[in-house]
């Protein structure tokens, strides 16, 4: 039977031991809870894809406990990448770099790049450091569904699979940020933001400008990182998006207001979507946030959550 463990010394030790045995765990971060596996164990990584129902070509983000670990994963680290991690790690920033041959091809979906981040969560860092190896940790939910931001969300998502599929869940409390990390492709001369997050495009520009580095105008090419698919983060309810309150129907109910407080909207977004599903709402009207700062990440998640399934 899977158990929720506290983010204390016994819980950290139990989580690291489970990972070392090749088991999967629910791991808290500041963004969302991850389904964590030893990133050097191909069998465990294959179980992550199987448990989530995730396509094998959709790469996983590798999480590390210290910025110095990046050099063991990256074949090269550009000046732009160095600047970004110096300013934003630990934190909600993932960098995509050329992968060393030693990096598991299962984790990177057969590509030649690896996505890496150092989370800003004491429990996550403690578990990874205790293991002594990087962990791969996509969101701890079924593929394409609403990401989990509490330990109970992980339990709710995997239901009867808990105990079989996941050894334990570390309870690190509700996630502080609530939406997935910003992903920046640092393999290009002009880095590209592949997925918006709490490290905003303005933040990225501000970090890189002193070095004379500009960012790309937009994402090009195929999906190269998690969260780039057209439909993702989706609840069972159909989301109807509105750019202004004036476009809301007079009898619209429920209405999810994401325009008033961007930080609070991000922190509670996935929990609110889960509440609507639990209440069996079939339609939810959403007042969209402005296209600035954290609003870009919220708009990205909401548009993908509202996209029609194909």
C-alpha positions in Angstrom: 0.0 0.0 0.0 1.4 3.4 -0.9 1.8 5.8 1.9 2.1 9.6 2.2 5.2 10.4 4.2 6.2 13.6 5.8 9.0 15.7 4.4 11.1 15.0 7.5 14.3 12.9 7.9 12.6 9.5 8.0 10.4 10.5 5.0 13.4 11.8 3.0 15.4 8.6 3.8 12.4 6.4 2.8 12.0 8.3 -0.5 15.6 8.1 -1.4 15.7 4.4 -0.6 12.7 3.7 -2.8 14.3 5.5 -5.7 17.6 3.5 -5.2 15.5 0.3 -5.4 14.2 1.4 -8.8 10.7 2.4 -7.5 8.7 5.5 -8.3 7.7 8.1 -5.8 5.6 11.3 -5.7 8.0 14.2 -5.1 7.0 17.8 -4.3 8.6 20.8 -6.0 7.7 24.5 -6.0 5.9 24.1 -9.4 4.0 20.8 -9.3 4.4 17.3 -7.8 6.6 15.0 -9.9 6.5 11.3 -10.6 10.2 10.7 -9.7 12.5 7.9 -10.8 16.3 7.4 -10.7 17.4 9.1 -14.0 20.2 6.5 -14.4 17.8 3.5 -14.2 16.3 2.8 -17.6 13.8 0.2 -16.2 12.5 2.7 -13.7 12.3 5.4 -16.4 10.3 3.1 -18.7 7.9 2.6 -15.8 7.4 6.3 -15.6 6.2 6.4 -19.2 4.0 3.3 -18.6 2.4 4.5 -15.4 1.6 7.9 -16.9 0.6 6.7 -20.3 3.2 9.1 -21.7 4.5 8.8 -25.3 8.1 7.4 -25.2 9.3 10.2 -27.5 8.1 12.9 -25.0 11.3 13.7 -23.0 11.4 13.9 -19.2 13.0 16.7 -17.2 15.9 15.6 -15.1 16.1 17.2 -11.7 19.4 17.8 -9.8 20.4 18.8 -6.3 23.3 21.1 -7.2 24.1 23.3 -10.2 27.5 21.6 -10.5 25.7 18.4 -11.5 24.7 20.0 -14.8 28.3 19.4 -16.2 27.9 15.6 -15.8 24.7 15.7 -18.0 25.6 18.4 -20.6 28.0 17.9 -23.4 28.3 21.7 -23.6 26.9 24.6 -21.5 26.6 27.9 -23.4 27.2 31.3 -21.9 23.5 32.0 -22.0 22.8 28.8 -20.1 25.4 29.7 -17.5 23.9 33.1 -17.0 20.4 31.7 -16.7 21.2 29.1 -14.1 23.3 31.5 -12.1 20.4 33.8 -11.7 17.4 31.4 -11.6 18.6 28.2 -9.9 17.3 26.8 -7.7 14.0 27.7 -9.2 11.3 27.1 -11.8 13.6 27.2 -14.8 14.5 24.2 -17.0 17.4 24.5 -19.5 17.7 22.3 -22.6 21.3 21.4 -23.4 23.2 18.9 -25.5 23.3 15.6 -23.7 26.4 13.6 -22.9 26.4 10.1 -24.2 26.1 8.9 -20.6 22.6 10.4 -20.2 19.8 7.8 -20.5 18.3 7.8 -23.9 15.0 6.6 -22.3 14.9 9.9 -20.3 15.5 12.1 -23.3 13.1 10.3 -25.6 15.8 9.4 -28.0 16.9 13.0 -28.7 20.4 14.4 -28.4 19.3 17.0 -25.8 18.4 16.8 -22.1 16.1 19.1 -20.1 17.5 19.9 -16.6 16.4 21.9 -13.6 17.3 22.4 -10.0 14.0 22.8 -8.0 13.6 25.3 -5.2 12.0 22.9 -2.8 13.9 21.7 0.3 12.3 18.2 0.3 13.0 17.6 -3.4 16.6 18.8 -3.0 17.1 16.6 0.1 15.7 13.5 -1.6 17.9 13.9 -4.7 21.0 14.7 -2.7 20.3 11.7 -0.5 20.0 9.5 -3.6 23.2 11.0 -5.0 22.0 10.9 -8.5 19.7 12.9 -10.7 16.0 12.0 -10.9 13.5 12.3 -13.8 10.3 13.8 -12.6 7.4 14.6 -14.9 4.1 15.7 -13.3 2.7 12.9 -11.1 -0.6 12.5 -13.0 -1.9 10.6 -16.0 -0.5 12.0 -19.2 -2.4 15.1 -20.6 -4.4 15.6 -17.4 -4.4 18.3 -14.7 -1.1 18.5 -12.9 -1.0 17.8 -9.1 -0.1 20.5 -6.6 -0.6 18.5 -3.4 0.3 15.0 -2.2 -3.4 14.1 -2.1 -3.8 15.0 -5.8 -1.1 12.4 -6.6 -3.1 9.8 -4.6 -6.3 10.9 -6.3 -4.8 10.5 -9.7 -3.3 7.1 -9.3 -6.0 5.5 -7.1 -5.7 1.8 -7.2 -2.3 2.0 -8.8 -0.8 3.4 -5.6 1.2 0.9 -3.9 1.9 -0.9 -7.1 2.9 1.9 -9.4 4.2 4.4 -6.8 6.0 3.4 -3.6 5.2 6.6 -1.6 4.4 10.3 -1.9 6.4 12.8 0.0 4.1 15.5 1.4 5.8 18.8 0.9 2.6 20.8 1.2 0.8 22.7 -1.5 3.1 23.9 -4.3 4.1 27.6 -4.0 4.0 28.4 -7.7 1.5 25.9 -9.1 2.4 25.8 -12.8 5.2 24.0 -14.5 8.7 25.4 -15.0 9.8 27.7 -17.7 11.7 25.7 -20.4 14.5 27.5 -22.4 16.3 25.8 -25.2 20.0 26.8 -24.7 21.4 24.8 -27.6 20.6 27.7 -30.1 22.6 30.9 -30.7 19.4 32.8 -29.7 17.8 30.8 -26.9 14.1 30.0 -27.3 11.5 29.8 -24.6 9.7 26.5 -25.3 7.3 26.7 -22.4 6.4 29.8 -20.4 6.5 29.7 -16.6 7.2 31.7 -13.5 10.6 32.8 -14.9 9.0 35.1 -17.4 10.2 36.1 -20.9 11.1 39.5 -19.4 13.2 37.8 -16.7 15.0 35.8 -19.4 15.7 38.9 -21.4 16.9 40.8 -18.3 19.3 38.0 -17.4 20.8 37.7 -20.9 20.9 41.3 -22.0 24.2 42.2 -20.1 25.9 39.5 -22.2 24.5 40.8 -25.4 22.4 37.7 -25.9 18.9 38.0 -27.3 16.2 35.4 -27.3 14.4 33.9 -30.3 11.2 35.4 -31.5 9.2 32.2 -31.1 9.3 28.4 -30.8 10.4 26.7 -34.0 10.5 23.0 -35.1 9.0 20.0 -33.5 8.0 19.4 -29.8 11.3 19.4 -27.9 10.2 19.6 -24.3 7.4 18.7 -22.0 4.2 20.8 -22.3 4.6 21.6 -26.0 1.7 19.5 -27.2 -1.5 21.3 -28.4 -3.7 19.7 -25.7 -2.4 19.2 -22.2 -3.2 20.0 -18.5 -6.8 19.2 -19.4 -9.7 18.6 -16.9 -12.8 16.6 -17.8 -14.8 19.8 -17.9 -14.8 21.9 -21.1 -13.2 25.2 -20.7 -14.6 28.3 -22.4 -12.0 31.1 -22.5 -12.9 34.8 -22.3 -10.5 37.7 -22.8 -12.8 40.2 -21.1 -15.5 40.0 -18.5 -17.9 41.6 -21.0 -17.9 38.5 -23.1 -19.0 36.3 -20.2 -22.6 35.0 -20.6 -25.0 36.6 -18.1 -25.7 33.2 -16.5 -22.1 31.8 -16.7 -21.3 29.5 -13.8 -18.8 28.6 -12.6 -16.4 31.3 -13.6 -12.7 30.9 -13.0 -11.2 34.4 -12.7 -7.5 34.3 -13.7 -7.3 38.0 -14.4 -7.3 39.6 -10.9 -4.2 38.1 -9.1 -1.7 36.3 -11.4 0.3 34.8 -8.6 -2.7 33.4 -6.8 -4.3 32.3 -10.0 -1.2 30.3 -10.9 -0.8 28.8 -7.5 -4.5 27.6 -7.3 -5.2 26.9 -11.0 -4.9 23.1 -11.0 -6.5 22.7 -7.7 -9.5 24.7 -8.9 -9.8 22.7 -12.1 -9.8 19.5 -10.0 -12.5 20.9 -7.8 -14.7 21.6 -10.8 -14.3 18.1 -12.0 -15.0 16.7 -8.5 -18.3 18.7 -8.6 -19.0 17.3 -12.0 -19.2 20.6 -13.8 -19.3 20.0 -17.6 -18.4 23.5 -18.6 -16.3 26.1 -16.9 -16.0 29.7 -18.1 -12.5 31.2 -17.6 -11.7 34.9 -17.5 -8.2 35.0 -19.1 -5.2 36.8 -17.5 -3.5 39.6 -19.3 -0.6 38.7 -21.7 2.2 39.9 -19.5 4.5 38.4 -16.9 3.1 35.2 -15.3 0.0 35.7 -17.4 1.8 34.2 -20.4 2.2 30.9 -18.5 -1.4 30.9 -17.3 -2.7 31.7 -20.8 -0.5 28.8 -22.2 -1.9 26.3 -19.7 -5.5 27.4 -20.2 -5.3 27.4 -24.0 -3.9 23.9 -24.0 -6.4 22.7 -21.3 -9.2 24.1 -23.5 -8.0 22.6 -26.8 -10.1 20.1 -28.5 -8.9 16.5 -28.2 -7.7 14.9 -31.5 
